[in-house]
Amino acid sequence: MMKLIFTAAILLVYMNNSFAQFFKKNESFAHTFSIVARDPQTGEMAVGVQSHWFSVGTAVPWGEAGVGVVATQSFVNKSYGIKGLELMKAGKTAPQALKELLAQDEGREVRQVAMIDAAGNVNAYTGKNCIDFASDIVGKNFSVQSNMMLNDKVCPAMAKAFQLSDGKPLAERIMAALQAAQAAGGDIRGKQSAALLVVAGKSSSQPWNDRLIDLRVDDHKSPLVELERLLKLFRAYGHMDKGDLATEKNDMKLAMQEYGTAMKLFPANLEMQYWTAITLANNKKVKEASVLLQKIYTQDANWRKLTKRLPKVNLLTVSASELKELVR
């Protein structure tokens, strides 16, 4: 209810001045803080954002592998995302694309936009009518921007955190910047949603694999805490995938190392434990697998039912006596 009242108040103010023509029913009010960045080593590009607005991940972050990423916020014009990527794909640098879009937008003074391209060219824009505190900082391979902040310390905190995290994976650097922004004061209204998007530095023949990380928290009392948990879970499943690949190559030592790393990241995740046990069983370590499976069954008996179904589809290749040991 309070959010509706706030939105109505904002609309009333702007409907009573010359800016009314620039606000449309389908435009979001994503007053927020965000970062766009590129890893010069991997070429990966990313957008991270948090806002006191529902599902900010559907409005602010845009990206395409081998092209660039865009953060469009304040009184959001989503077309900056699609059109910005189209212009960069056509050969414009991020600063050139941003300049061209701003020139066409009569509502530019209430926009806040940042873009970075695959070559590392970056720029940002903060309209003079964005709500205080509003600012941006453009650095080497990154830009941070915020509006409607509690104070003027948010962007400096983000920039510092990003720079100090050099050497870490890009996603973790983005998280460090977002966490620093919140610690410095964040959105004056509080927090509700967050998102993290990472795309590959080069496009491939498999574009469905070029969006490396795409995580969203649409509504949560601590969206960055939840986003960090999801990123950690994403990393854990990445280790599970590597374990599966090692198993296919019959490298059991590496497989168990990867599975072990995954389970350390999320020790309470039964699925990770389960498939580790199945891998053990398929590699003639039935007793070890059985010990692990019995612990899983005590927490959820349905996993025992699943074990019985696996031999039919060759996901569990054990003898009848071994299967009996696994499902006892």
N, C-alpha and C positions, 0 to 999 in steps of 0.2 A: 504493500500500500504506500509506504513512504517513497519507494522508488517511482511509483506512478505520479505522486504529488510533485516529486523533484523534477521529473521529466516534463510535467505539465507547466511547471514554473519556468523552466528553461525555454520551452516553446513559447510561452506567453511573452517573455522578454523579447525574444527574437521576432515574433510575429508583429510586434509593435514598432519595428524599425525596418530599415531598408534591406536587411539581410533575409527577410522572410522568404523571398523568392528562391533562395538557394537550398531550403530544407524541404525534403520530400518524405513522404510517408514510409518509403522503403529504405531510408538511410538510418544507420544505427548511431547511437550516441556513445561511441566507444572512447570515453575519456579515460586515459590509461597511460601506462609506461611500457615501452618496448625497446628491443634491440634488434638490429639487423647486423649480420657479421659474416665473415668469410675466413676460412682456415687456409692460409697460403701454402701449407704443406700438402694437404689433401685436396684442396679446391672446394671442399664442402661449403655450402652456404646455409644460413639459418635465420629464422625469426623466432624471437621469444617475446611473450606478452602476458601481462596480468591486468585485470580491470575489475572494478565494481560494476559489472554488467554481465548479464547472462550470455553464455556461449560466445565469448570474445573471439574464440578460435575460428568462428565462421565468418568473421568480418575483417579482422586486422591482417593476419598473415597470408601471404601469397608467395609461391615459389615454383621454379621449374629448373630441373637439372640442366647444367651447361648454359643457363641463361642468366638467372639472378633471383633475388628475393625482394619482396616489397612489404612494408608495414604501412597501412593507411588507417588513420585514427582521428580522434577528436570528433567532429561531425563527419562521420565516415562517408567517403565516396568510394564505394567498392570498385568502381571502374578503374581506379588507379592501379588496382592489382592486375586485372586482366590486360588492360591497355599498356601498363608499364612493362609487363613481360613481353607483350607483342612487339613493342618498340625496341626493347633490348634484343629480342630475337632477330629483329630486322637489321640490327647493326648499330643501334644507338647505344651510347654509354648510359649508365644509370643517371648521371647528372643531366645529360641531354634529354633523356626520356622524361625525367621529372620536370624539367623546365618547359618542355613542350606541353605536358598535361596541365601544368599550372596556368599556362598562357590561355588555355581553352576553358578554364574553369572560373566562372564569375564568383563562385563561392570559395575561392582559394584562401581568403583570410580567416576562414574557420576550419581549414584543413591542417592536418599535421601528417606528413608523409616522409618516409625514408626508403631509399633504394640502394642496392649494391649489385653489381653485375659480376659475371664469372671472371673478369679480369681484375676485380678488386676496386674498380671505380665506385665511389660512394658519395651520396649527398643526401641532405635532409632539408625539410622546409617546415617552419612553424608559422602559421598565419597570425597576424597581429591581433585577431579577435579570438584566438584560442583562450580558454579560461585559465587564469593563473592558478598555481604557478605552471608556466608552460615554457619549455626550452628544448634545445637539442645540442648535442655535441658530436661532431664528425671527426673521427680519427682514422688511423691507418687500418683498413680492412674492417671497419665497424662504424656504426652510428647508433647513438642512444637518444631517445626522445620521450617526452612526457608532457602531459597537460592535466590540469585540475589536480595538481599535487598539493600535499599538505604544506610543503615548503620548497625552497629552491635548491635543496641538497640532493635531490633524487638523481638527476642526470650525472653530476660529478661522481656520485657513489657508484653508479652503474659503470661508468667509463673506467674508473679506477679498478673495480673488481674484475672487469673483463681483461684489462691489461695485466693485472697481477696474476691471472690464471693462465698465462701463456704456457704452452706445453701440454695442457690437458686437452682431451677431446673437445671438439667444438660444442657439443650439446651440454657438456658439463660447464663449460665457460659461460654459455648463455644462462644456465641456471644460477651460476655465481653472480652474474650481473643482476638478474631479477631479484634474487634474495637480498642483494645489497640495496636495491631500490626500495624494497619493502622495509628493510631495517632502517633506512634513512627517513622514512615517513610515509612513502607510498601515496596512493590515491586518498584524497581528503575524505572520501565517502567510505573507505574501507576496501574490502576485497571480496570477490565472488567467483571469477573464472580465470583460467590461464591456458596457454597453449605453447607448444614447441614444435616447430617444423624445421627439418633438416633435409636438404636435397643434395644430390651428388654434384661434384664440380663439372663433370662431363656427362652428357646424355649418352645413353647406350641404345642398343637395338631392343632392349627390354624396358621400355619406359615405366612399366608397372613396378620395376625394382629400383627406380631412380629416386623415389621419395623414401629416403633412408629412415627417417623418424617422423612420425605424425601423431602427436599426443595432444589430447584435449581434456581439460577439466571444465565442464560446463557450469557446474554449480556446486560450490563447496565452501565451508567456513574458513578453510585454510588451503586455497587452491595451489599455492606453490609447494606446500608440504606434500599434497597429493600428486602434483606433477613430478616432483622429485622421486616419489615412491614408484610412479609409473615408469619413469626413466630407468630406475634401478631394476624393475621387473623386466623391462625391455632388454637391458644388458644381460640379465640372467637367462632369458630365453635365447639370447644370442649365443651364449655358451652352450645351451642345450643343442642348438642347431649345429654348432661346431663339433659337439660330441657325437651327434648322429652321423655327421660327415666322416668323422674319424672311424666310427664303427663300420661304415660302408667300405672303408679302405683297410679294415681289419687292424687298425691301430688302437688296440684296446687301452694301452697305457695313456695315450692322449685323450681318448674318449672319456675315461674315468676321471682324468684331470679336469676336463671341461665340465662334466656332470657334477663333479665335486665343487667346482667354483660356483656353478649355478645354484646348487643347494645351500652353499654358504651365504649367498646373497639373499636367498629366501628359504630358510630352513623349514618354514611351516607350509610350504607349497607341496601338497601331496602329489600333484601331477609330475613335478620334477623328480620326486623320489620314486614314483611308480615306474616311469620309463627308464630310469637308471637301473632299477631292479630287473626289468624285462631285458635290458641289454646284458646285464650280468648273466641272467638265465640263458640267453641265446648264445653266450660264450662259455657255456659249460661250468658256470659258477653258480650252480643251482642252490646250494646251501646258503651262500651269501645273499642271493636274491630272495630266498624264502624268509630269512630273518627280517629283511627290509620290508617285504610284502606283508608279513604278519603284523608289523607295527602300523602299516597303512590300513589294513583291514579293520583293526580295532577302532580306528577313527571314522572309517566309512566303509561299510561292508560291500557297497556297490562295486568297489575296485576288484573284489574277489570275483564277482559276476563277470566283469570285463575280462579278467584273466582267462576265464573259461572259454571266452569267445575268440580269443586271439589265434589259437592254433588253426582254426578254420580258414583264416585269411593269411596264414603263414607269417604273422607278426610275432609269433612265439613258436620256436622250433625246438621242442623238447619231446622226450618220450612220454608215454602214458604214465609211467611211474614217477617221472620227474614232475609232470603236471600235477599229479596227485599231491606231491610234496609242496608245490607252489600254492595250491588252493586249499590246503587243509585248514 
